Amino acid sequence: MGFDVISKDLPQEIYQGMIITYKVKPLFRIPLNWLTEITQVRAPFFFVDNQKSGPFAVWHHQHFFEKHEKGVRMRDLVHYAAPMGVLGKMAERAIVKRRVAEIFDYRYQKLEELFG
């Protein structure tokens, strides 16, 4: 999705109320701004981000962290919906679901590169 963080000077630790801005290209390489807010934090166990504006009608993403024998296991629970009603539902099945999966596939690859 051409996922680039454009927020400047982000702190090392997230906090409730933190706003993060991205530039994404969800369809046809058309750039869009995506603004999310960290709405809940209970470090080191979980945090939640919600879309304030962007490509989705709804984006609610819960991040969970738990100890694992090899380090830390990270799980995600994402609720999202495409905009534009029935057209959005059709796009969700045909395109959006795959694009969301690509976000998490990319993140998995990066985490593997960093932490093994």
N, C-alpha and C positions, 0 to 999 in steps of 0.2 A: 504493500500500500504506500510505499514511499514515505515511511513513518519517520519524521524528523522532529525532535524536540526543539522548539524555538524559544522557550522560556530561557531567560538569562539568569546567571548567578543563583541557581537552585541550591538550597542548603543540602548538607550531607544527610540529614534525617528529615523524613516527611512529618507533617503535622496536620491536624484537623484544620480545614479552611484553606489549605495550600492550593493554589491554582497552577496548573501546568498547561501550556499551550503547545500544540503540535501542528505541523503541516503534514497533511496526508493526501494521498491521491487514490481514493477508493475506486473510481471508475474512469476509464478512458484517460488516465494520467492528468485529470483536471485537479489542480491543487485546491484544497479546502483547509480552513483553519478548524482545529478541534480543540476545544477548551474543556478540561476536566477539573473537578474539584475533589480533593481528598476530604471525604465526609466523616470518616471514622478511622481512628487509629488506636490499636491496643498492641503496642510493641512489646515483645517481638513476635506476637502471635498472628495478627492480621491487620489489614487496612482495606478500606473501600474507596473506590473512586467512582464518580458519577459524571456523565457528560453534562456540561452546562450549555454548550452549543457545539454543533458539528454535524457530521454526516448521518448520525442515527436519530431516530425518533426517541429511542430509549437506549441508554448504555449504563448498566450498573455492574460493576466489576469488583468482586470480593477476592482478595489475595490472602491465602492461609499459609503459615509456616509452622513446621513441626520438626522436632528432633528426629533424626533417622540414624541408623547405625553407621552410615557413611557420611553423615553431615546433617544437612537440612533438606527436608522435602517441601516443595512448594506446590500448592494446589490453587486452582482458580475456579471460581464460579461466576459465570458471565450471563447476564440477562440483557438481551438487546432486541431491537426491532428496527427494521428499515422504515424510512419515512414514505410518504405518498400512498398510504392506504393499500388498496388491492394491487396496484402496480408495485409497490414496495414489497408486498408479500411474495409476488412472483419473482422479483429481483432477489429477494432473500433466499429463496430456494435455489435459484439459478446461479447467483454470483456472490452475494453477501456472505453466506455461510462459509464458502471457500476462502473468501478474503479474511474473515475473522480467524479461521484456522491458520492462515498464513502468518498472521501476527504472532500467534503463540508458537508456531513452528520456528519462526525466526528467533524468538526469544529463547526457546529451548536450545537452539544451536549456539547462540551467543553465551548462554550460561554454561553449556558444555565446554566451549572454548576457554572460558574464564576459570571454571572450577573443576572440570573433568567429571 
